[in-house]
Amino acid sequence: MKKVLVPILLTLLVSLGAGRSWPSSRTSPIVPATSVPPSLTEKFLYDISVFGFDQVAKAEISFREEGQGQYRALLDAWTLGVASKLSGDRRQTYQAVMELGPDAKFRPLRFEQTVSKKDGNGVKVRVKRYDFDYDRESVRYVRIKNGKEGKPVFLAMKKGTAAADFLTTFVNYRMGFYGRPHPGKPLILETFARGGYSQIRIEATSVDQLKQREFFQGCPGLNRVILDPEVFDTGGGDVFVCLDGAGRPLRGAVENVLNLGDVLGRLIVDGDESIF
């Protein structure tokens, strides 16, 4: 179930970065990419299907202003029903606390990955935490197991490259700070993960590519995203995300995970799955 829940999070993470800008609500006008509203909150909830089994899990992505110039992005997924019992009520969460940096893009202050599951009569909680120190140009990385902190490791920031985690990178993409991909001209973004630098590649799909994928038929806009498979242990499955006219992520898919099938995510709107 660990190998299933990770692609679930990947699907929704890509959805978080897939829009054109971040509106304060579904009915609000699109926000210019060069500004951030003084009060900004957004939340999306998804049903997750795995290998042909419906509603195996749910996932939520959200972004909000924390005050004092800080913002928080959250990506959370949890198993349901039989899958929950088999996984020990496994829950996996990514969150980034960030601020606007000198270049007017978001930069992370802290990034955490948390995994919790039942173990006997208790609950195991494992945390990976990155703290970003821009004055010292270093990142403090530490693992925490059941509240006990391990020995920290200090990582040097790469000169001339933003030391952003992948979640902050996607928020910047969502806000339009990196521009958009075009057919034949992918967008390649530097990101920070697992103690080093990696890349995210975002491609605009063609009409023919859209027609080949039944799950996305009727989708008004489809992107393909390629990440280093080591980041999420996905085995390199292709990720596709469908956007509506307002830039909302309607559907996401990780194809052929572990050679078993697809992981699919559908946006829930007013209690119902999104339809297009």
C-alpha positions as CSV (number, residue, x, y, z in Angstrom):
1,M,0.0,0.0,0.0
2,K,3.0,2.3,0.5
3,K,3.8,2.0,-3.3
4,V,0.1,2.8,-4.0
5,L,-0.3,5.8,-1.8
6,V,2.9,7.5,-3.1
7,P,1.5,7.7,-6.7
8,I,-1.8,9.0,-5.3
9,L,0.2,11.9,-3.8
10,L,2.1,12.4,-7.0
11,T,-1.0,12.7,-9.0
12,L,-2.4,15.4,-6.7
13,L,0.9,17.2,-6.4
14,V,1.0,17.6,-10.1
15,S,-2.6,18.8,-10.0
16,L,-1.5,21.5,-7.4
17,G,1.0,22.8,-10.0
18,A,-1.2,22.5,-13.0
19,G,-3.4,25.6,-13.0
20,R,-2.7,29.0,-14.6
21,S,-3.0,31.1,-11.4
22,W,-4.4,30.8,-7.9
23,P,-7.9,32.3,-7.4
24,S,-9.1,33.0,-3.9
25,S,-12.3,31.0,-4.7
26,R,-13.9,29.2,-7.6
27,T,-15.9,32.3,-8.6
28,S,-13.1,34.8,-8.2
29,P,-11.4,36.3,-11.2
30,I,-8.0,35.0,-12.3
31,V,-5.2,36.6,-10.3
32,P,-2.3,38.2,-12.3
33,A,0.8,36.0,-12.1
34,T,2.9,38.9,-10.8
35,S,0.8,39.5,-7.6
36,V,-0.4,37.6,-4.6
37,P,-3.8,38.5,-3.1
38,P,-3.7,39.8,0.5
39,S,-6.1,37.0,1.6
40,L,-5.6,33.7,-0.4
41,T,-7.2,30.3,0.4
42,E,-7.9,27.4,-1.9
43,K,-8.8,23.7,-1.3
44,F,-9.5,20.8,-3.6
45,L,-10.7,17.3,-2.6
46,Y,-10.3,14.2,-4.8
47,D,-11.5,10.7,-5.1
48,I,-8.7,8.2,-5.9
49,S,-9.1,5.0,-7.9
50,V,-6.2,2.5,-8.0
51,F,-5.8,-0.3,-10.6
52,G,-9.5,-0.3,-11.4
53,F,-10.8,-0.1,-7.8
54,D,-12.8,3.0,-7.1
55,Q,-12.6,5.2,-4.0
56,V,-9.6,3.5,-2.6
57,A,-8.4,6.8,-1.1
58,K,-9.1,10.5,-0.8
59,A,-6.7,13.3,-1.2
60,E,-6.7,17.0,-0.5
61,I,-4.5,19.9,-1.8
62,S,-4.7,23.4,-0.3
63,F,-2.9,26.7,-0.1
64,R,-3.5,29.4,2.4
65,E,-1.9,32.6,3.8
66,E,-0.6,32.1,7.3
67,G,0.1,35.7,8.2
68,Q,3.3,37.7,8.7
69,G,4.2,37.2,5.0
70,Q,4.1,33.3,5.2
71,Y,2.0,30.9,3.2
72,R,1.4,27.1,3.5
73,A,0.8,24.5,0.8
74,L,-0.5,21.1,1.9
75,L,-0.9,17.8,0.0
76,D,-2.6,15.1,2.0
77,A,-3.8,11.6,1.1
78,W,-5.3,8.8,3.2
79,T,-6.6,5.3,2.4
80,L,-10.3,4.2,2.8
81,G,-12.2,1.0,3.6
82,V,-10.3,-2.2,2.9
83,A,-7.3,-0.3,1.7
84,S,-7.1,1.5,5.0
85,K,-7.2,-1.7,7.0
86,L,-4.6,-3.3,4.8
87,S,-2.3,-0.3,5.1
88,G,-2.8,0.3,8.8
89,D,-4.8,3.5,8.2
90,R,-1.8,4.9,6.3
91,R,-1.7,8.7,5.8
92,Q,0.9,10.6,3.9
93,T,1.4,14.3,3.9
94,Y,3.6,16.9,2.2
95,Q,3.6,20.5,3.4
96,A,5.7,23.6,2.7
97,V,5.8,26.8,4.6
98,M,7.0,29.6,2.3
99,E,7.5,33.3,1.7
100,L,8.0,35.6,-1.2
101,G,11.7,35.9,-1.9
102,P,13.8,38.8,-3.3
103,D,13.0,37.6,-6.9
104,A,9.2,37.8,-6.2
105,K,8.8,34.0,-6.3
106,F,7.9,31.8,-3.4
107,R,10.8,30.2,-1.6
108,P,10.5,27.6,1.2
109,L,11.2,28.1,4.8
110,R,10.4,24.6,5.9
111,F,9.4,21.5,4.0
112,E,8.1,18.3,5.7
113,Q,7.0,14.8,4.6
114,T,5.0,12.9,7.2
115,V,3.9,9.2,7.0
116,S,1.8,7.7,9.8
117,K,0.3,4.2,10.1
118,K,-1.0,1.9,12.9
119,D,1.5,-0.5,14.4
120,G,0.0,-2.8,17.0
121,N,-1.7,-0.7,19.6
122,G,0.1,2.5,18.6
123,V,0.9,4.7,15.6
124,K,4.2,5.0,13.9
125,V,5.0,8.5,12.6
126,R,8.0,9.3,10.4
127,V,9.0,12.8,9.3
128,K,11.6,14.1,6.9
129,R,12.2,17.8,7.5
130,Y,14.1,20.4,5.5
131,D,14.8,23.9,7.0
132,F,16.1,26.5,4.6
133,D,18.6,29.1,5.9
134,Y,19.2,31.7,3.2
135,D,21.7,33.7,5.2
136,R,24.0,30.7,5.5
137,E,23.0,29.3,2.1
138,S,22.4,25.9,3.6
139,V,19.6,23.4,4.2
140,R,19.2,21.5,7.4
141,Y,17.8,18.0,6.8
142,V,16.7,15.7,9.6
143,R,14.6,12.5,10.0
144,I,12.3,12.2,13.0
145,K,10.9,8.8,14.1
146,N,8.1,8.7,16.6
147,G,9.1,12.1,17.9
148,K,12.8,11.3,18.2
149,E,15.0,13.4,16.1
150,G,18.0,11.9,14.3
151,K,21.3,13.5,13.6
152,P,20.9,16.5,11.2
153,V,22.7,16.9,7.9
154,F,23.6,20.3,6.5
155,L,23.4,20.6,2.7
156,A,24.9,23.5,0.7
157,M,22.5,25.5,-1.6
158,K,23.5,25.4,-5.3
159,K,24.8,28.7,-6.5
160,G,22.5,30.4,-9.0
161,T,19.7,27.9,-8.6
162,A,16.6,28.3,-6.4
163,A,16.8,25.9,-3.4
164,A,13.0,25.1,-3.6
165,D,11.4,21.8,-2.7
166,F,9.2,20.3,-5.4
167,L,6.0,21.5,-3.7
168,T,7.1,25.1,-3.6
169,T,8.3,24.7,-7.2
170,F,4.8,23.6,-8.3
171,V,3.2,26.5,-6.4
172,N,5.4,28.9,-8.4
173,Y,4.4,27.2,-11.6
174,R,0.7,27.4,-10.6
175,M,1.2,31.2,-10.1
176,G,2.6,31.5,-13.6
177,F,6.1,32.6,-12.4
178,Y,7.8,30.1,-14.8
179,G,5.6,30.6,-17.9
180,R,3.8,27.8,-19.6
181,P,4.9,24.9,-21.9
182,H,4.0,24.8,-25.6
183,P,3.9,21.9,-28.0
184,G,7.5,21.0,-28.8
185,K,8.8,23.4,-26.1
186,P,8.7,21.8,-22.7
187,L,9.2,23.7,-19.5
188,I,12.1,22.3,-17.4
189,L,12.3,23.4,-13.8
190,E,15.1,22.9,-11.2
191,T,13.9,21.6,-7.9
192,F,15.4,20.4,-4.6
193,A,14.7,16.9,-3.3
194,R,16.3,14.1,-1.4
195,G,19.4,16.1,-0.5
196,G,20.2,17.2,-4.0
197,Y,18.9,19.0,-7.1
198,S,16.6,17.4,-9.6
199,Q,14.4,18.5,-12.5
200,I,10.7,18.6,-13.4
201,R,9.7,18.5,-17.1
202,I,6.3,19.7,-18.1
203,E,5.0,19.1,-21.6
204,A,1.9,20.4,-23.4
205,T,0.2,17.4,-25.0
206,S,-1.2,17.4,-28.6
207,V,-4.8,16.7,-29.7
208,D,-3.7,13.2,-30.9
209,Q,-2.2,12.4,-27.5
210,L,-5.4,13.4,-25.8
211,K,-7.5,11.2,-28.0
212,Q,-5.4,8.2,-27.0
213,R,-6.4,8.5,-23.3
214,E,-10.1,7.6,-22.6
215,F,-10.0,8.9,-19.0
216,F,-9.3,12.4,-20.4
217,Q,-11.8,12.5,-23.2
218,G,-13.4,16.0,-23.3
219,C,-10.6,17.5,-21.3
220,P,-10.1,21.2,-22.2
221,G,-6.3,21.1,-21.6
222,L,-3.9,18.2,-20.8
223,N,-0.3,18.4,-19.6
224,R,2.3,15.6,-19.2
225,V,4.7,15.8,-16.3
226,I,8.0,13.9,-15.9
227,L,9.8,13.8,-12.5
228,D,12.8,11.9,-11.4
229,P,11.3,8.5,-10.4
230,E,13.6,8.4,-7.3
231,V,11.7,11.4,-5.9
232,F,8.4,9.5,-5.4
233,D,9.4,5.9,-5.9
234,T,6.8,5.7,-8.8
235,G,8.9,3.5,-11.1
236,G,8.8,6.2,-13.8
237,G,5.1,6.2,-14.7
238,D,3.9,9.1,-16.9
239,V,1.8,11.7,-15.1
240,F,-1.0,13.5,-16.9
241,V,-3.2,16.3,-15.6
242,C,-6.4,17.8,-17.0
243,L,-7.2,21.5,-16.5
244,D,-10.5,23.4,-16.9
245,G,-10.9,26.9,-18.4
246,A,-10.2,28.5,-15.0
247,G,-7.0,26.5,-14.5
248,R,-8.6,24.1,-11.9
249,P,-7.1,20.5,-12.0
250,L,-10.0,18.3,-12.9
251,R,-8.4,15.0,-13.3
252,G,-4.9,13.4,-12.8
253,A,-3.4,10.1,-13.7
254,V,-0.2,8.2,-13.1
255,E,0.0,5.5,-15.8
256,N,1.1,1.9,-15.3
257,V,2.3,2.2,-11.7
258,L,4.5,-0.8,-10.8
259,N,3.3,-2.4,-14.0
260,L,-0.1,-3.1,-12.4
261,G,-2.3,-0.3,-13.8
262,D,-3.2,3.4,-13.5
263,V,-3.8,5.6,-10.4
264,L,-6.6,8.1,-11.2
265,G,-7.7,11.2,-9.3
266,R,-11.0,13.0,-9.9
267,L,-11.9,16.4,-8.5
268,I,-15.0,16.4,-6.2
269,V,-17.2,19.5,-6.9
270,D,-20.1,20.2,-4.5
271,G,-20.2,16.6,-3.4
272,D,-20.0,15.1,-6.8
273,E,-17.2,14.0,-9.1
274,S,-16.2,16.6,-11.8
275,I,-17.8,15.9,-15.2
276,F,-16.6,17.2,-18.6
